[in-house]
Amino acid sequence: MKLNVRVNRKRPESMTKQIRDQLDQMINAGTLAAGTFLPSERELANSLKVARNVVRGAYEQLMSVGRVQSEGRRGRTVRSASKKKPASKTKSSAKARKK
């Protein structure tokens, strides 16, 4: 998949933030629909001429806010707006389940 993502090395924001913000805008605008697979880290990094860890950071940040989910070896997909971020398991919720 070819995304219209650009990176400007002269901007004060990190390249990771630039990529994350552009992907987030595409998700909000509906350009990237729920269930759409994102390009692999390597594919996007090569097209932008950046290191893979820059793209990985952007993807992980989007995953942490629930915008993207990992499908294991299949890749990462855009989450639907209706899905909630999974609740983190806390000690209190684990105790409640044991009772």
C-alpha positions in Angstrom: 0.0 0.0 0.0 1.3 3.4 -0.9 0.6 6.1 1.6 1.0 9.8 1.0 3.3 10.4 4.0 6.1 12.9 3.9 9.0 13.7 6.3 10.7 17.0 6.5 14.1 16.7 8.3 14.3 20.5 8.7 11.2 20.7 10.9 11.6 20.9 14.7 9.3 17.9 15.3 10.8 14.5 15.3 10.3 12.3 12.2 8.5 9.8 14.4 6.0 12.5 15.4 5.6 13.7 11.8 4.7 10.2 10.7 2.4 9.5 13.6 0.5 12.8 13.1 0.0 12.2 9.4 -1.2 8.7 9.9 -3.6 9.9 12.7 -5.0 12.5 10.4 -5.5 9.9 7.6 -7.4 7.7 10.1 -9.5 10.6 11.3 -10.3 11.7 7.7 -11.3 8.2 6.8 -8.5 7.9 4.2 -7.3 4.9 6.2 -10.5 2.9 6.9 -10.9 0.4 9.8 -9.3 -2.9 9.0 -6.9 -1.4 6.5 -3.4 -2.9 6.7 -0.6 -0.4 7.2 2.6 -0.9 5.2 5.3 -2.9 7.0 7.9 -1.0 9.0 10.5 -1.8 6.4 8.4 -0.8 3.4 7.4 2.6 4.9 10.9 3.3 6.2 12.4 2.6 2.8 9.9 4.8 1.0 10.6 7.7 3.4 14.3 7.0 3.6 14.3 6.8 7.4 15.4 4.2 9.8 12.9 1.4 10.7 12.9 2.4 14.4 11.5 5.8 13.4 8.5 4.1 11.7 8.2 1.5 14.6 8.0 4.4 17.1 5.2 6.0 15.2 3.3 2.7 14.9 3.8 1.9 18.6 2.5 5.3 19.6 -0.6 4.8 17.5 -1.0 1.4 19.1 -0.7 2.8 22.6 -3.6 5.2 22.0 -5.7 2.5 20.4 -5.7 3.8 16.8 -3.8 0.8 15.4 -3.7 -2.9 16.4 -1.1 -5.6 15.7 -2.2 -8.7 13.8 0.9 -10.5 14.6 3.0 -11.5 11.6 0.2 -10.3 9.3 1.0 -6.7 10.1 -0.8 -3.7 11.7 -4.3 -2.6 11.0 -6.4 0.5 11.6 -8.8 -0.1 14.5 -12.5 0.9 14.1 -13.6 3.9 16.0 -16.1 1.9 18.0 -13.6 -0.4 19.5 -12.3 0.7 22.9 -8.7 0.3 23.9 -8.4 -2.9 26.0 -8.4 -2.2 29.7 -5.1 -2.9 31.3 -5.1 -5.7 33.8 -4.7 -4.4 37.3 -4.2 -6.2 40.6 -7.7 -5.2 41.8 -9.4 -6.6 38.6 -7.4 -9.8 38.9 -8.5 -10.2 42.5 -12.1 -9.6 41.6 -12.0 -12.4 39.0 -10.6 -14.9 41.6 -13.5 -14.4 44.0 
